Amino acid sequence: MSGMNVFDVAGRAMSAQMVRLNATASNLANARTDYASRDEAYRAVRPVFRSVMEDNLATVDVERIVQTDLEPQRRHDPSNPIADEEGYVWEAAVDETAEMIDMLETARNYQNNVQVMQTAKSLILETVRNQ
C-alpha cells in the first residue's frame, strides 16, 4: 500500500463519518419537536455504508440515507397550539441518548482516521529525511 492510498482510504472514511455526523446533528436538531400528525412527524435518519474494493483496497462509501424504525409518540398536550381536537400532538421519533452515543462514536472514528493520516505523513517525512 503506497502512502497516497492510505490518504485516500482515510479520507473516504472521514467523508463517510461526516455524513454520519450530519445525520446525527439533524436528528438532534429535530428532537423534542411537536407535530400535528403522525405522518408529518420527524423520524431519525441514518446513513447506510457499503464497502468498496478499489485497487485491492477496501474503502467505504455512503450508499443511502434511511429513516430509522422509531415511531413518533403521541402525547397529550391540550395547550399546544398544534394539538388536535382531543389535545394530542406527535413527538419526533428521535432517541436522544442513542444519538449522543452515535455522535461520540462518530467523532472517535473520525479522529482515528485523522490519526492514520498524521501517522502516514510522519512516516513519509521520516523516510524522505533518511534518504
N, C-alpha and C positions, 0 to 999 in steps of 0.2 A: 504494500500500500504506500503510495507516494504521499508527500506532505500535502499537496493540493487536494488529494482525495479525502484526507482527514478533515480538512476545512470544509469541503463540500458536504460531507456526511453530517458533521456537527452543525453546519449552517442550516441544512434542511431540517434537522431535528429541532433546532431553535425556532425556525419558522413555524413548524407544526405546534410547538409548545406555545407560541404566541397566539395562534388561533385558539388554542385551548384556553389560554388566559383571557382572551377577549370574550369568549363564550361565558366563562365564569363571571366576568365583570358584568356582562349583560344580564345574567341570571340574578346576580346580587342587586343590580340596579332596579330590577323589576320585582324583587321580593317585597312582601308586605304591601302590595298594591291591590286595591279592590277593583272589581269589575261588576258590571250589571248582570252579566250572564256567564254561564259556564263556558259557552263556545268562544267568547272573546277573551277569557282569562288567559294570562300569560302562562306558558308551560316552559320549563327549563330546557335548554338545548345543550348538546354535547357534540364535539367533533368525533368522527369515526376515522381512525387512522388505518392505513394499509402499508404493508411492507412492499418495497420495490427493489428489485435487483437490477443494478446497473454496473456494467464493467466489473462483475464479480464482487460488488459491494452491496450490502443491504442498507437501504435508506428508508425513510418514511415520508409519506405524503398524507395530506388530509383528503380523504375520499369524499366525504359529505358531512353535513351538519344535520343531526336528527333531534327531534323532541324526545324528552325522557318519558317514561311511563307514569310519572307522577300525575295525579289528578287534582284539579283545583278543589278547594274545600269551601263548602257553603257555610256562611257564618251569619248569625242573627245580629243585625246592627241597624235597627229601625231609624236611627238618627242620621245615618249616612244618606247623602242626597241621591246616590245612585241605587239605593235599596229598592227591591221590587215591592209589590203591593203587600207582601207578607213580612217585609222588613229584612230580607236576606240580601247579602252580597256574596260574591265569589272571590276568594283569595287566590293570588298567583300560586301556581304549582311549583314552588321552589323550596328545597330543603337547604336552609341557610348554613347549617352545620356541615352538611356534605359539600357545599360549595366552598366553604372556608378551607376544609381539608383538601379539596381538589386544587384550590389556589396555592396552598403551601406546597403540595406535591409538584405542581406545575413549575413553581418558582425554583424548587430544588432541581428538577430535571433540566430546566433552562441553565441554571448555574453550573450543573455538571458539564454541559456542553460548552459553556464558556471556558471552564477549566480545561477541557480537552483541547480547545483551540489555543489556550495560553501555553499548555504543555507542549503541543506540537510546535508552536512558534519558538519556544525556548530551545527545543531540541534542534530545530533547523538553524537557529542563530549559533548555537554551540558548535554544530557541525561545520558551519561556514568559518567560524573563528579558528577552528583547529585544522583547517586545510592549508 
